[in-house]
Amino acid sequence: MCCCTLCWNEPFSQTEQVIRSLSSTVNSSGDTVDKAVAAFIDKYGVTERTRRFLEAEKRHYINGEFVAGAEMMPVLEPCTGAQLAAVPSGTSAEVDAAVAAANHAFRHGEWSSWTPAQRERVLMKLANLVEENVQTLAEIESLDAGKAIAGCREVDIGGSIDLLRYMAGWATKVDGATRQVSVAGQHFAYTLKEPVGVIGAIVPWNWPFNMAVWKLAAPLAAGCTVVLKPAQLTPLSMLFFAELCEEAGLPPGVINIVTGRGSSMGNDLTRHPGIDKISFTGSTEVGVSVGKAAMENVSHVTLELGGKSPMIVFEDADIERVVEATQQSIFFNTGQVCSAGSRLYVQRPVYEATIKAIVDRATVMRVGPTLDEQTDMGPAISAGQKASVLEYIAIGREEGARIVCGGEDPGGEGYFLQPTVFADCDNSMRIVQEEIFGPVLVVIPFDDEEEALQLANDSIYGLAASVFTRDISRAHRLVKKIEAGTVWVNTHDMIDANTPFGGVKQSGIGKDLGPEQLDHFLETKAVWIAL
Ligand code: NDP
């Protein structure tokens, strides 16, 4: 396995030029791009627009203006662990200003008078601008979130463009209904679908741009306005997106982006009386507290939370598909994927062969620098996340699971991990029950369908699951009985703008994507007219 975490630190002349160009650009808050990061960027190259964005001072985006923060906090680049940027560490005053702007835009501003067709056009324009800047966005996201750039461009940014276009189309297709009524007298009754209001959107660090677009596109199509807080580890792509919102011509206050810490500013946003709905994606632990806080104001709330999704492999399965699915989920994005197939249940006759096929592929994955187009897997997001994954690997060893791949700390700069597979696990182990959120697969044998189903459903989570079999009747039987928001058959982690996504049990409440998501941003008003 190649794990070339140090290979961009060679001295060469072009590097020095970019070091001068990036690190000598001290913005008004006195922050610079660290030399190690500048050297890394120069080795692989970035667009002129990425370079300009990185050099510029980072500000909140409130009421159509870029607003300087009173205090700044550093943003680190995960391949080097060095400073990439600094962003405002927001305060309650900035949350107040953003919520006030969003309220004005929703209730009195230009946005409140826009027709559905105008909203559709602006969302289409935004999608086109994201597409025109796909490379810049992928570079910013890759540097900020430690994502291998090829997958980031295609999945994170490409998927976001599709969703913006999909939801743009819905703006003009929101309908109420006429209702027959049976009370005495002559009446005409109908329903009106109206936007819920001001949305407080809070997103995690594993898909910073994509999750934010998941939170923005549907409410904007419905006519709502948004205050969005990115994760403190990964705020940059949304600040670049703010520039595109300006270019697209979104009226002031429609989208507001405030950066800062969840425990303070995120909490202020959740509890703000000016928020009509909280749309949250993140861990179950934080989601529970966010949900309680939203209820104090009787705000609407949707929660997209954690997962520990099972993949069930029967003896008649196409093992090559299983291998592909593990590459696309537990080893994609360094395993920092909410719906990753992190628990693999394999029927005994194909148990060892399946493990071998997965390990053979995992050991030739290219783990390395995120800006390298050939990289399959980048680092973990942070030192803390890397430490947490390594701790789970140590727990797995103590619990008696058999390591068949990876499991070591590759060392060196940055937060790199190895693709890791534990065999001979059982459902009583913490590594089987808890969300590790890293490239760690746990494999458990089973004998028959009934046992597989019982093991798969033995979890507090219910985000997603998959079944691998050539027996169509068995597939349908299991689809009905598995407790999960999504069930894939002979694949895993397929997502489309037109297919709802969201969990059951402790994986969440409500759906993102599809027409189902749009409904979460619409109120139904009943109207009666006496004739
Ligand atoms: P966290 O729950 O730690 O954080 C999510 C967001 O909430 C961040 O923006 C965070 O801010 C903010 N936050 C933290 N504390 C509070 C608070 N008290 N009030 C309001 N906001 C707060 O999750 P992670 O960022 O660690 O993301 C990983 C988790 O997200 C995993 O559990 C994963 O499964 C889940 N996830 C679920 C998805 C789904 O669709 N179901 C999709 C993607 C991820 P800050 O960063 O500043 O702390």
Residues whose N, C-alpha, C, O or C-beta is under 5 A from the ligand:
A	BS01	NDP	I202 V203 P204 W205 K229 P230 A231 Q232 L233 G260 R261 G262 S263 G266 N267 T270 T281 G282 S283 T284 V286 E304 L305 G306 G307 C338 S507
